[in-house]
Amino acid sequence: MKLRRLLLIGALGAALLAAAAFAATSGGEAKVSGQKREIFMSAVEWKGLASVAKEPYPGPVPAGGGYESCPPGSQDCDLAGNTAKWAIETYRFDTAVVAAYDGERVILNVFGVNSAKHDIVIPGLKKTFTVKRGVVSRIDLGVVKAGIYTIICVTHPPSHRADLVVLPKNG
């Protein structure tokens, strides 16, 4: 009975460690190997649809392409002229904040889900790259210093952005 309990506790501990390892390397998270941190994220488009009978159309949104608002009867936002509905869309990274430590070599892997392309800039690191639908774009940001670096999709401002937060190393 005691041995069975110990085996069960050991198996549970192993399962928890495996789950934690999986979570640390999946969407929006980072995989750390020595002094290298790989970050995985996706460029996605969120969509919302509402009935005119239940919610009045709220009107326009900020310009730039990151937000889209389609009134009843619009041909855009997949409405196809439907006058009973209105729709909204926004582009986002699937995580708004990713993190690394000072002195780590950071590599971003960004998967394009929606839109044919996203032109990305990281002004604080003087980096630019393009993300295309169905492709994982890999960009080596080099060894980064502590600070906050904004990741901006210039194709879909102002909403399509994220921050790379580089924390100082302790000790």
TIVO-2410 file (N, C-alpha, C; in nm, 3 decimals):
# residues 171
REC num residu      c1      c2      c3 atome chaine
REC   1      M   0.083  -0.119   0.000     N      A
REC   1      M   0.000   0.000   0.000    CA      A
REC   1      M   0.087   0.125   0.000     C      A
REC   2      K   0.192   0.128   0.085     N      A
REC   2      K   0.281   0.242   0.094    CA      A
REC   2      K   0.357   0.260  -0.038     C      A
REC   3      L   0.405   0.151  -0.098     N      A
REC   3      L   0.477   0.156  -0.225    CA      A
REC   3      L   0.385   0.207  -0.336     C      A
REC   4      R   0.261   0.159  -0.337     N      A
REC   4      R   0.164   0.203  -0.437    CA      A
REC   4      R   0.141   0.354  -0.427     C      A
REC   5      R   0.130   0.406  -0.305     N      A
REC   5      R   0.110   0.548  -0.281    CA      A
REC   5      R   0.232   0.629  -0.329     C      A
REC   6      L   0.353   0.581  -0.301     N      A
REC   6      L   0.475   0.647  -0.346    CA      A
REC   6      L   0.484   0.650  -0.498     C      A
REC   7      L   0.449   0.538  -0.562     N      A
REC   7      L   0.450   0.533  -0.709    CA      A
REC   7      L   0.348   0.631  -0.767     C      A
REC   8      L   0.232   0.639  -0.707     N      A
REC   8      L   0.130   0.732  -0.753    CA      A
REC   8      L   0.176   0.876  -0.738     C      A
REC   9      I   0.238   0.909  -0.625     N      A
REC   9      I   0.289   1.045  -0.603    CA      A
REC   9      I   0.400   1.075  -0.703     C      A
REC  10      G   0.489   0.979  -0.728     N      A
REC  10      G   0.596   0.998  -0.826    CA      A
REC  10      G   0.541   1.019  -0.966     C      A
REC  11      A   0.440   0.940  -1.004     N      A
REC  11      A   0.379   0.955  -1.137    CA      A
REC  11      A   0.309   1.090  -1.150     C      A
REC  12      L   0.241   1.131  -1.045     N      A
REC  12      L   0.174   1.261  -1.046    CA      A
REC  12      L   0.277   1.374  -1.059     C      A
REC  13      G   0.387   1.364  -0.986     N      A
REC  13      G   0.493   1.464  -0.996    CA      A
REC  13      G   0.552   1.471  -1.135     C      A
REC  14      A   0.575   1.357  -1.197     N      A
REC  14      A   0.629   1.352  -1.334    CA      A
REC  14      A   0.531   1.414  -1.432     C      A
REC  15      A   0.402   1.386  -1.414     N      A
REC  15      A   0.300   1.444  -1.502    CA      A
REC  15      A   0.295   1.595  -1.489     C      A
REC  16      L   0.305   1.645  -1.365     N      A
REC  16      L   0.305   1.790  -1.343    CA      A
REC  16      L   0.427   1.856  -1.405     C      A
REC  17      L   0.543   1.792  -1.393     N      A
REC  17      L   0.664   1.846  -1.455    CA      A
REC  17      L   0.652   1.847  -1.607     C      A
REC  18      A   0.597   1.742  -1.665     N      A
REC  18      A   0.578   1.737  -1.810    CA      A
REC  18      A   0.482   1.845  -1.856     C      A
REC  19      A   0.374   1.865  -1.782     N      A
REC  19      A   0.276   1.970  -1.817    CA      A
REC  19      A   0.340   2.107  -1.808     C      A
REC  20      A   0.420   2.130  -1.706     N      A
REC  20      A   0.488   2.259  -1.692    CA      A
REC  20      A   0.587   2.282  -1.805     C      A
REC  21      A   0.659   2.178  -1.844     N      A
REC  21      A   0.754   2.190  -1.955    CA      A
REC  21      A   0.681   2.220  -2.085     C      A
REC  22      F   0.566   2.153  -2.108     N      A
REC  22      F   0.488   2.179  -2.228    CA      A
REC  22      F   0.436   2.322  -2.228     C      A
REC  23      A   0.383   2.367  -2.116     N      A
REC  23      A   0.328   2.503  -2.106    CA      A
REC  23      A   0.437   2.607  -2.130     C      A
REC  24      A   0.558   2.579  -2.088     N      A
REC  24      A   0.667   2.675  -2.104    CA      A
REC  24      A   0.716   2.686  -2.246     C      A
REC  25      T   0.673   2.595  -2.337     N      A
REC  25      T   0.720   2.601  -2.475    CA      A
REC  25      T   0.606   2.618  -2.574     C      A
REC  26      S   0.483   2.641  -2.530     N      A
REC  26      S   0.372   2.656  -2.621    CA      A
REC  26      S   0.339   2.802  -2.643     C      A
REC  27      G   0.233   2.830  -2.722     N      A
REC  27      G   0.197   2.963  -2.771    CA      A
REC  27      G   0.221   3.079  -2.678     C      A
REC  28      G   0.295   3.178  -2.726     N      A
REC  28      G   0.321   3.299  -2.650    CA      A
REC  28      G   0.423   3.283  -2.541     C      A
REC  29      E   0.471   3.162  -2.522     N      A
REC  29      E   0.568   3.135  -2.416    CA      A
REC  29      E   0.706   3.124  -2.475     C      A
REC  30      A   0.801   3.096  -2.391     N      A
REC  30      A   0.940   3.091  -2.434    CA      A
REC  30      A   1.002   2.956  -2.403     C      A
REC  31      K   1.097   2.918  -2.487     N      A
REC  31      K   1.176   2.797  -2.465    CA      A
REC  31      K   1.318   2.846  -2.440     C      A
REC  32      V   1.373   2.815  -2.324     N      A
REC  32      V   1.504   2.865  -2.286    CA      A
REC  32      V   1.606   2.752  -2.296     C      A
REC  33      S   1.715   2.780  -2.360     N      A
REC  33      S   1.823   2.684  -2.376    CA      A
REC  33      S   1.954   2.758  -2.356     C      A
REC  34      G   2.017   2.740  -2.241     N      A
REC  34      G   2.140   2.814  -2.212    CA      A
REC  34      G   2.111   2.962  -2.207     C      A
REC  35      Q   2.176   3.038  -2.292     N      A
REC  35      Q   2.155   3.183  -2.295    CA      A
REC  35      Q   2.066   3.225  -2.411     C      A
REC  36      K   1.989   3.131  -2.470     N      A
REC  36      K   1.901   3.162  -2.581    CA      A
REC  36      K   1.756   3.144  -2.538     C      A
REC  37      R   1.671   3.239  -2.575     N      A
REC  37      R   1.528   3.230  -2.544    CA      A
REC  37      R   1.451   3.240  -2.675     C      A
REC  38      E   1.373   3.134  -2.706     N      A
REC  38      E   1.288   3.138  -2.825    CA      A
REC  38      E   1.146   3.166  -2.780     C      A
REC  39      I   1.085   3.264  -2.843     N      A
REC  39      I   0.949   3.305  -2.808    CA      A
REC  39      I   0.859   3.272  -2.927     C      A
REC  40      F   0.745   3.211  -2.900     N      A
REC  40      F   0.650   3.172  -3.003    CA      A
REC  40      F   0.521   3.251  -2.985     C      A
REC  41      M   0.476   3.315  -3.092     N      A
REC  41      M   0.351   3.390  -3.088    CA      A
REC  41      M   0.286   3.385  -3.226     C      A
REC  42      S   0.159   3.425  -3.235     N      A
REC  42      S   0.086   3.425  -3.361    CA      A
REC  42      S   0.026   3.563  -3.386     C      A
REC  43      A   0.013   3.597  -3.514     N      A
REC  43      A  -0.055   3.719  -3.555    CA      A
REC  43      A  -0.197   3.678  -3.594     C      A
REC  44      V  -0.296   3.725  -3.520     N      A
REC  44      V  -0.434   3.680  -3.539    CA      A
REC  44      V  -0.530   3.797  -3.554     C      A
REC  45      E  -0.649   3.766  -3.604     N      A
REC  45      E  -0.754   3.865  -3.619    CA      A
REC  45      E  -0.876   3.819  -3.539     C      A
REC  46      W  -0.920   3.903  -3.448     N      A
REC  46      W  -1.040   3.874  -3.370    CA      A
REC  46      W  -1.159   3.936  -3.442     C      A
REC  47      K  -1.271   3.865  -3.442     N      A
REC  47      K  -1.392   3.913  -3.509    CA      A
REC  47      K  -1.510   3.905  -3.415     C      A
REC  48      G  -1.598   4.004  -3.428     N      A
REC  48      G  -1.721   4.005  -3.351    CA      A
REC  48      G  -1.838   4.043  -3.440     C      A
REC  49      L  -1.953   3.988  -3.412     N      A
REC  49      L  -2.072   4.010  -3.492    CA      A
REC  49      L  -2.188   4.036  -3.396     C      A
REC  50      A  -2.273   4.134  -3.429     N      A
REC  50      A  -2.386   4.164  -3.341    CA      A
REC  50      A  -2.512   4.188  -3.423     C      A
REC  51      S  -2.624   4.165  -3.359     N      A
REC  51      S  -2.755   4.189  -3.420    CA      A
REC  51      S  -2.797   4.333  -3.393     C      A
REC  52      V  -2.842   4.402  -3.496     N      A
REC  52      V  -2.890   4.540  -3.483    CA      A
REC  52      V  -3.006   4.547  -3.384     C      A
REC  53      A  -3.088   4.443  -3.379     N      A
REC  53      A  -3.204   4.440  -3.289    CA      A
REC  53      A  -3.162   4.434  -3.142     C      A
REC  54      K  -3.045   4.379  -3.113     N      A
REC  54      K  -3.000   4.365  -2.975    CA      A
REC  54      K  -2.900   4.471  -2.932     C      A
REC  55      E  -2.818   4.521  -3.026     N      A
REC  55      E  -2.715   4.621  -2.995    CA      A
REC  55      E  -2.708   4.723  -3.108     C      A
REC  56      P  -2.719   4.850  -3.077     N      A
REC  56      P  -2.706   4.949  -3.184    CA      A
REC  56      P  -2.562   4.955  -3.235     C      A
REC  57      Y  -2.546   4.987  -3.362     N      A
REC  57      Y  -2.413   5.000  -3.422    CA      A
REC  57      Y  -2.339   5.114  -3.353     C      A
REC  58      P  -2.216   5.090  -3.300     N      A
REC  58      P  -2.145   5.192  -3.222    CA      A
REC  58      P  -2.075   5.300  -3.303     C      A
REC  59      G  -2.055   5.277  -3.431     N      A
REC  59      G  -1.991   5.380  -3.512    CA      A
REC  59      G  -1.846   5.350  -3.545     C      A
REC  60      P  -1.775   5.450  -3.596     N      A
REC  60      P  -1.638   5.429  -3.644    CA      A
REC  60      P  -1.538   5.401  -3.532     C      A
REC  61      V  -1.422   5.350  -3.574     N      A
REC  61      V  -1.311   5.317  -3.483    CA      A
REC  61      V  -1.187   5.393  -3.529     C      A
REC  62      P  -1.080   5.395  -3.449     N      A
REC  62      P  -0.958   5.465  -3.490    CA      A
REC  62      P  -0.905   5.413  -3.624     C      A
REC  63      A  -0.854   5.502  -3.705     N      A
REC  63      A  -0.801   5.469  -3.837    CA      A
REC  63      A  -0.671   5.391  -3.825     C      A
REC  64      G  -0.630   5.325  -3.932     N      A
REC  64      G  -0.501   5.261  -3.938    CA      A
REC  64      G  -0.503   5.118  -3.986     C      A
REC  65      G  -0.616   5.050  -3.978     N      A
REC  65      G  -0.624   4.912  -4.023    CA      A
REC  65      G  -0.620   4.809  -3.912     C      A
REC  66      G  -0.584   4.849  -3.791     N      A
REC  66      G  -0.581   4.756  -3.679    CA      A
REC  66      G  -0.719   4.727  -3.623     C      A
REC  67      Y  -0.809   4.822  -3.641     N      A
REC  67      Y  -0.949   4.805  -3.601    CA      A
REC  67      Y  -1.034   4.825  -3.726     C      A
REC  68      E  -1.139   4.746  -3.738     N      A
REC  68      E  -1.234   4.766  -3.848    CA      A
REC  68      E  -1.375   4.755  -3.791     C      A
REC  69      S  -1.459   4.847  -3.832     N      A
REC  69      S  -1.597   4.850  -3.788    CA      A
REC  69      S  -1.685   4.855  -3.913     C      A
REC  70      C  -1.775   4.759  -3.926     N      A
REC  70      C  -1.857   4.747  -4.046    CA      A
REC  70      C  -2.005   4.765  -4.010     C      A
REC  71      P  -2.064   4.872  -4.060     N      A
REC  71      P  -2.204   4.900  -4.028    CA      A
REC  71      P  -2.300   4.801  -4.096     C      A
REC  72      P  -2.425   4.798  -4.051     N      A
REC  72      P  -2.524   4.713  -4.115    CA      A
REC  72      P  -2.528   4.743  -4.266     C      A
REC  73      G  -2.538   4.640  -4.346     N      A
REC  73      G  -2.544   4.655  -4.491    CA      A
REC  73      G  -2.408   4.658  -4.559     C      A
REC  74      S  -2.301   4.657  -4.481     N      A
REC  74      S  -2.166   4.663  -4.537    CA      A
REC  74      S  -2.134   4.538  -4.618     C      A
REC  75      Q  -2.048   4.554  -4.716     N      A
REC  75      Q  -1.997   4.439  -4.792    CA      A
REC  75      Q  -1.871   4.383  -4.725     C      A
REC  76      D  -1.817   4.455  -4.626     N      A
REC  76      D  -1.695   4.413  -4.557    CA      A
REC  76      D  -1.729   4.329  -4.434     C      A
REC  77      C  -1.626   4.279  -4.366     N      A
REC  77      C  -1.640   4.201  -4.241    CA      A
REC  77      C  -1.732   4.080  -4.259     C      A
REC  78      D  -1.735   4.023  -4.378     N      A
REC  78      D  -1.817   3.904  -4.407    CA      A
REC  78      D  -1.967   3.928  -4.389     C      A
REC  79      L  -2.011   4.055  -4.396     N      A
REC  79      L  -2.154   4.084  -4.381    CA      A
REC  79      L  -2.232   4.061  -4.510     C      A
REC  80      A  -2.167   4.077  -4.625     N      A
REC  80      A  -2.231   4.056  -4.755    CA      A
REC  80      A  -2.364   4.130  -4.769     C      A
REC  81      G  -2.367   4.255  -4.720     N      A
REC  81      G  -2.486   4.338  -4.735    CA      A
REC  81      G  -2.597   4.313  -4.634     C      A
REC  82      N  -2.574   4.229  -4.534     N      A
REC  82      N  -2.675   4.198  -4.432    CA      A
REC  82      N  -2.704   4.324  -4.350     C      A
REC  83      T  -2.829   4.370  -4.352     N      A
REC  83      T  -2.867   4.491  -4.280    CA      A
REC  83      T  -2.912   4.463  -4.137     C      A
REC  84      A  -2.922   4.337  -4.098     N      A
REC  84      A  -2.966   4.302  -3.962    CA      A
REC  84      A  -2.848   4.286  -3.866     C      A
REC  85      K  -2.725   4.293  -3.920     N      A
REC  85      K  -2.606   4.271  -3.836    CA      A
REC  85      K  -2.502   4.378  -3.864     C      A
REC  86      W  -2.414   4.398  -3.765     N      A
REC  86      W  -2.293   4.480  -3.781    CA      A
REC  86      W  -2.177   4.401  -3.726     C      A
REC  87      A  -2.054   4.438  -3.763     N      A
REC  87      A  -1.938   4.356  -3.724    CA      A
REC  87      A  -1.817   4.443  -3.691     C      A
REC  88      I  -1.726   4.385  -3.615     N      A
REC  88      I  -1.598   4.450  -3.584    CA      A
REC  88      I  -1.486   4.347  -3.600     C      A
REC  89      E  -1.365   4.398  -3.626     N      A
REC  89      E  -1.247   4.312  -3.638    CA      A
REC  89      E  -1.129   4.387  -3.580     C      A
REC  90      T  -1.032   4.313  -3.526     N      A
REC  90      T  -0.909   4.374  -3.478    CA      A
REC  90      T  -0.794   4.275  -3.492     C      A
REC  91      Y  -0.677   4.328  -3.524     N      A
REC  91      Y  -0.556   4.245  -3.533    CA      A
REC  91      Y  -0.480   4.255  -3.402     C      A
REC  92      R  -0.428   4.140  -3.356     N      A
REC  92      R  -0.353   4.133  -3.231    CA      A
REC  92      R  -0.246   4.025  -3.243     C      A
REC  93      F  -0.145   4.033  -3.157     N      A
REC  93      F  -0.060   3.918  -3.135    CA      A
REC  93      F  -0.132   3.835  -3.029     C      A
REC  94      D  -0.114   3.704  -3.030     N      A
REC  94      D  -0.189   3.621  -2.936    CA      A
REC  94      D  -0.144   3.639  -2.793     C      A
REC  95      T  -0.041   3.713  -2.772     N      A
REC  95      T   0.001   3.753  -2.638    CA      A
REC  95      T   0.054   3.895  -2.648     C      A
REC  96      A   0.019   3.979  -2.554     N      A
REC  96      A   0.058   4.120  -2.562    CA      A
REC  96      A   0.193   4.147  -2.496     C      A
REC  97      V   0.241   4.054  -2.415     N      A
REC  97      V   0.369   4.073  -2.346    CA      A
REC  97      V   0.445   3.941  -2.347     C      A
REC  98      V   0.571   3.948  -2.389     N      A
REC  98      V   0.661   3.833  -2.380    CA      A
REC  98      V   0.783   3.880  -2.302     C      A
REC  99      A   0.854   3.786  -2.241     N      A
REC  99      A   0.963   3.826  -2.151    CA      A
REC  99      A   1.090   3.747  -2.176     C      A
REC 100      A   1.201   3.808  -2.140     N      A
REC 100      A   1.333   3.745  -2.147    CA      A
REC 100      A   1.416   3.808  -2.036     C      A
REC 101      Y   1.539   3.758  -2.019     N      A
REC 101      Y   1.631   3.815  -1.922    CA      A
REC 101      Y   1.746   3.885  -1.993     C      A
REC 102      D   1.797   3.988  -1.929     N      A
REC 102      D   1.911   4.064  -1.977    CA      A
REC 102      D   2.025   3.968  -2.014     C      A
REC 103      G   2.081   3.989  -2.131     N      A
REC 103      G   2.193   3.908  -2.176    CA      A
REC 103      G   2.155   3.784  -2.254     C      A
REC 104      E   2.025   3.751  -2.264     N      A
REC 104      E   1.984   3.635  -2.342    CA      A
REC 104      E   1.973   3.673  -2.489     C      A
REC 105      R   2.006   3.578  -2.574     N      A
REC 105      R   1.983   3.594  -2.718    CA      A
REC 105      R   1.836   3.558  -2.740     C      A
REC 106      V   1.759   3.652  -2.795     N      A
REC 106      V   1.615   3.633  -2.810    CA      A
REC 106      V   1.581   3.607  -2.957     C      A
REC 107      I   1.505   3.502  -2.979     N      A
REC 107      I   1.457   3.469  -3.113    CA      A
REC 107      I   1.305   3.465  -3.109     C      A
REC 108      L   1.243   3.546  -3.197     N      A
REC 108      L   1.097   3.546  -3.208    CA      A
REC 108      L   1.057   3.454  -3.322     C      A
REC 109      N   0.955   3.373  -3.299     N      A
REC 109      N   0.893   3.290  -3.401    CA      A
REC 109      N   0.747   3.334  -3.407     C      A
REC 110      V   0.709   3.402  -3.516     N      A
REC 110      V   0.574   3.456  -3.527    CA      A
REC 110      V   0.502   3.386  -3.642     C      A
REC 111      F   0.389   3.325  -3.611     N      A
REC 111      F   0.309   3.253  -3.710    CA      A
REC 111      F   0.198   3.343  -3.762     C      A
REC 112      G   0.190   3.358  -3.892     N      A
REC 112      G   0.084   3.440  -3.953    CA      A
REC 112      G  -0.043   3.359  -3.972     C      A
REC 113      V  -0.150   3.401  -3.905     N      A
REC 113      V  -0.278   3.332  -3.915    CA      A
REC 113      V  -0.373   3.408  -4.006     C      A
REC 114      N  -0.393   3.535  -3.980     N      A
REC 114      N  -0.483   3.616  -4.060    CA      A
REC 114      N  -0.404   3.723  -4.133     C      A
REC 115      S  -0.456   3.770  -4.244     N      A
REC 115      S  -0.397   3.872  -4.330    CA      A
REC 115      S  -0.282   3.812  -4.411     C      A
REC 116      A  -0.271   3.856  -4.533     N      A
REC 116      A  -0.166   3.804  -4.622    CA      A
REC 116      A  -0.028   3.834  -4.567     C      A
REC 117      K  -0.011   3.953  -4.505     N      A
REC 117      K   0.119   3.985  -4.448    CA      A
REC 117      K   0.107   4.090  -4.339     C      A
REC 118      H   0.207   4.092  -4.253     N      A
REC 118      H   0.220   4.189  -4.145    CA      A
REC 118      H   0.364   4.240  -4.150     C      A
REC 119      D   0.382   4.370  -4.169     N      A
REC 119      D   0.516   4.429  -4.163    CA      A
REC 119      D   0.541   4.472  -4.020     C      A
REC 120      I   0.645   4.414  -3.959     N      A
REC 120      I   0.673   4.432  -3.817    CA      A
REC 120      I   0.800   4.513  -3.797     C      A
REC 121      V   0.796   4.605  -3.700     N      A
REC 121      V   0.915   4.680  -3.660    CA      A
REC 121      V   0.931   4.670  -3.509     C      A
REC 122      I   1.056   4.668  -3.466     N      A
REC 122      I   1.089   4.676  -3.323    CA      A
REC 122      I   1.188   4.792  -3.313     C      A
REC 123      P   1.137   4.916  -3.299     N      A
REC 123      P   1.223   5.034  -3.305    CA      A
REC 123      P   1.341   5.032  -3.208     C      A
REC 124      G   1.320   4.988  -3.085     N      A
REC 124      G   1.425   4.989  -2.984    CA      A
REC 124      G   1.541   4.896  -3.014     C      A
REC 125      L   1.518   4.800  -3.105     N      A
REC 125      L   1.624   4.706  -3.144    CA      A
REC 125      L   1.664   4.724  -3.290     C      A
REC 126      K   1.601   4.822  -3.357     N      A
REC 126      K   1.628   4.850  -3.499    CA      A
REC 126      K   1.610   4.725  -3.585     C      A
REC 127      K   1.499   4.655  -3.565     N      A
REC 127      K   1.469   4.532  -3.639    CA      A
REC 127      K   1.339   4.550  -3.717     C      A
REC 128      T   1.336   4.495  -3.838     N      A
REC 128      T   1.214   4.491  -3.920    CA      A
REC 128      T   1.205   4.352  -3.984     C      A
REC 129      F   1.083   4.303  -4.000     N      A
REC 129      F   1.062   4.176  -4.069    CA      A
REC 129      F   0.916   4.166  -4.110     C      A
REC 130      T   0.885   4.071  -4.195     N      A
REC 130      T   0.750   4.050  -4.244    CA      A
REC 130      T   0.701   3.912  -4.203     C      A
REC 131      V   0.576   3.907  -4.159     N      A
REC 131      V   0.510   3.782  -4.125    CA      A
REC 131      V   0.405   3.756  -4.233     C      A
REC 132      K   0.409   3.638  -4.293     N      A
REC 132      K   0.311   3.601  -4.395    CA      A
REC 132      K   0.220   3.491  -4.344     C      A
REC 133      R   0.097   3.492  -4.394     N      A
REC 133      R  -0.002   3.391  -4.353    CA      A
REC 133      R   0.051   3.250  -4.381     C      A
REC 134      G   0.036   3.163  -4.281     N      A
REC 134      G   0.074   3.024  -4.296    CA      A
REC 134      G   0.223   2.995  -4.282     C      A
REC 135      V   0.298   3.097  -4.245     N      A
REC 135      V   0.443   3.083  -4.234    CA      A
REC 135      V   0.488   3.126  -4.095     C      A
REC 136      V   0.584   3.052  -4.037     N      A
REC 136      V   0.647   3.096  -3.913    CA      A
REC 136      V   0.767   3.181  -3.952     C      A
REC 137      S   0.760   3.309  -3.919     N      A
REC 137      S   0.872   3.400  -3.945    CA      A
REC 137      S   0.961   3.400  -3.823     C      A
REC 138      R   1.089   3.376  -3.846     N      A
REC 138      R   1.186   3.365  -3.735    CA      A
REC 138      R   1.281   3.482  -3.745     C      A
REC 139      I   1.291   3.560  -3.637     N      A
REC 139      I   1.380   3.675  -3.634    CA      A
REC 139      I   1.468   3.668  -3.511     C      A
REC 140      D   1.597   3.675  -3.533     N      A
REC 140      D   1.694   3.674  -3.425    CA      A
REC 140      D   1.715   3.818  -3.379     C      A
REC 141      L   1.674   3.849  -3.259     N      A
REC 141      L   1.687   3.986  -3.207    CA      A
REC 141      L   1.824   4.010  -3.146     C      A
REC 142      G   1.905   3.906  -3.139     N      A
REC 142      G   2.038   3.919  -3.081    CA      A
REC 142      G   2.032   3.915  -2.929     C      A
REC 143      V   2.143   3.952  -2.868     N      A
REC 143      V   2.151   3.956  -2.722    CA      A
REC 143      V   2.089   4.088  -2.678     C      A
REC 144      V   1.989   4.080  -2.592     N      A
REC 144      V   1.915   4.200  -2.554    CA      A
REC 144      V   1.951   4.246  -2.414     C      A
REC 145      K   1.937   4.377  -2.394     N      A
REC 145      K   1.962   4.438  -2.264    CA      A
REC 145      K   1.828   4.467  -2.197     C      A
REC 146      A   1.830   4.482  -2.065     N      A
REC 146      A   1.708   4.509  -1.989    CA      A
REC 146      A   1.636   4.631  -2.046     C      A
REC 147      G   1.505   4.620  -2.054     N      A
REC 147      G   1.422   4.728  -2.106    CA      A
REC 147      G   1.292   4.673  -2.161     C      A
REC 148      I   1.210   4.763  -2.215     N      A
REC 148      I   1.084   4.725  -2.278    CA      A
REC 148      I   1.093   4.764  -2.424     C      A
REC 149      Y   1.072   4.666  -2.512     N      A
REC 149      Y   1.084   4.686  -2.656    CA      A
REC 149      Y   0.948   4.660  -2.720     C      A
REC 150      T   0.892   4.759  -2.787     N      A
REC 150      T   0.761   4.746  -2.848    CA      A
REC 150      T   0.773   4.679  -2.984     C      A
REC 151      I   0.688   4.579  -3.006     N      A
REC 151      I   0.679   4.506  -3.132    CA      A
REC 151      I   0.554   4.560  -3.203     C      A
REC 152      I   0.572   4.624  -3.318     N      A
REC 152      I   0.462   4.695  -3.384    CA      A
REC 152      I   0.438   4.640  -3.523     C      A
REC 153      C   0.314   4.606  -3.553     N      A
REC 153      C   0.274   4.573  -3.689    CA      A
REC 153      C   0.233   4.704  -3.755     C      A
REC 154      V   0.315   4.753  -3.848     N      A
REC 154      V   0.283   4.881  -3.914    CA      A
REC 154      V   0.175   4.865  -4.019     C      A
REC 155      T   0.138   4.742  -4.050     N      A
REC 155      T   0.029   4.716  -4.143    CA      A
REC 155      T  -0.107   4.736  -4.076     C      A
REC 156      H  -0.115   4.712  -3.946     N      A
REC 156      H  -0.243   4.716  -3.873    CA      A
REC 156      H  -0.235   4.796  -3.743     C      A
REC 157      P  -0.195   4.924  -3.752     N      A
REC 157      P  -0.194   5.005  -3.629    CA      A
REC 157      P  -0.336   5.047  -3.592     C      A
REC 158      P  -0.365   5.090  -3.475     N      A
REC 158      P  -0.277   5.099  -3.359    CA      A
REC 158      P  -0.281   4.975  -3.271     C      A
REC 159      S  -0.370   4.879  -3.302     N      A
REC 159      S  -0.395   4.768  -3.209    CA      A
REC 159      S  -0.297   4.654  -3.216     C      A
REC 160      H  -0.234   4.632  -3.331     N      A
REC 160      H  -0.153   4.512  -3.349    CA      A
REC 160      H  -0.011   4.537  -3.301     C      A
REC 161      R   0.008   4.515  -3.171     N      A
REC 161      R   0.138   4.538  -3.109    CA      A
REC 161      R   0.154   4.452  -2.985     C      A
REC 162      A   0.277   4.438  -2.942     N      A
REC 162      A   0.309   4.362  -2.821    CA      A
REC 162      A   0.436   4.423  -2.762     C      A
REC 163      D   0.471   4.381  -2.642     N      A
REC 163      D   0.593   4.430  -2.577    CA      A
REC 163      D   0.682   4.312  -2.540     C      A
REC 164      L   0.811   4.327  -2.568     N      A
REC 164      L   0.913   4.236  -2.519    CA      A
REC 164      L   0.971   4.302  -2.395     C      A
REC 165      V   0.950   4.241  -2.280     N      A
REC 165      V   1.003   4.294  -2.154    CA      A
REC 165      V   1.127   4.213  -2.119     C      A
REC 166      V   1.241   4.282  -2.113     N      A
REC 166      V   1.366   4.216  -2.081    CA      A
REC 166      V   1.402   4.256  -1.938     C      A
REC 167      L   1.400   4.158  -1.850     N      A
REC 167      L   1.421   4.180  -1.708    CA      A
REC 167      L   1.570   4.170  -1.671     C      A
REC 168      P   1.614   4.249  -1.573     N      A
REC 168      P   1.753   4.235  -1.530    CA      A
REC 168      P   1.773   4.100  -1.463     C      A
REC 169      K   1.891   4.043  -1.482     N      A
REC 169      K   1.924   3.916  -1.417    CA      A
REC 169      K   1.959   3.942  -1.273     C      A
REC 170      N   1.913   3.857  -1.183     N      A
REC 170      N   1.950   3.867  -1.041    CA      A
REC 170      N   2.074   3.782  -1.018     C      A
REC 171      G   2.174   3.845  -0.960     N      A
REC 171      G   2.293   3.772  -0.921    CA      A
REC 171      G   2.383   3.752  -1.033     C      A
***
